[in-house]
Amino acid sequence: MDLRLDNFRFKLDLDIALSQEYAFCCQQERERERQQRWQRRRFWRHPIIELRASRGAYHTLYSELQENPEKFAYYTRMSQESFLDLLGMVEGIIRRRDTQLRRAIPPEERLLVTLRFLATGESLSSLHFQYRLGISTLSGIVADTCRALWDVLCPEFLPLPTAEKWLQISDKFWAVCNFPNYLGEVDGKHIRITKPARIEVDQMRD
């Protein structure tokens, strides 16, 4: 009986020792991977981004654009008055709080970089170098600002039509164009059509 109990205790102690050794090895491996990740990441914030406040497009170009209304409209595809009106609509939504580690990106810069992205179709990589903002940061800014623009402008410029509104649109098209049951149109829509092969046209004629 004592021999069986000693064997059981020995196996139990062996299992505990093996478990502790395995846990220690796993901890060492995680620590090694963490150190490798920190070694691969050379900077907490890249030196290019560190100079955003002195060399970024918002801090260097925005003030000059405000003094040149024509260039401002060319850069943002809207007038300064429209920009300020739009900023007033979404400023409370896109504003972020400063933290102890860094200052928040101002709403003007968030709206400006979003309009530049929408107006020109520039890639986030290109805007990353111009505004000296991280690509992931830019992606979040564009997504959040576009969502705020949609929430603010949709009820005013794209309201959900009611049944009465549909009937009014249909009656107007009937009165102007003599076209019944017409609810809307798209101006300047180009549709790409692939011309069929000659043999197919001949077969259709036959």
Summary of the structure (lengths in Angstrom):
residues: 206
radius of gyration: 31.7
end to end distance: 102.1
largest distance: 106.1
contacts: 437
relative contact order: 0.06
helix: 72%
strand: 0%
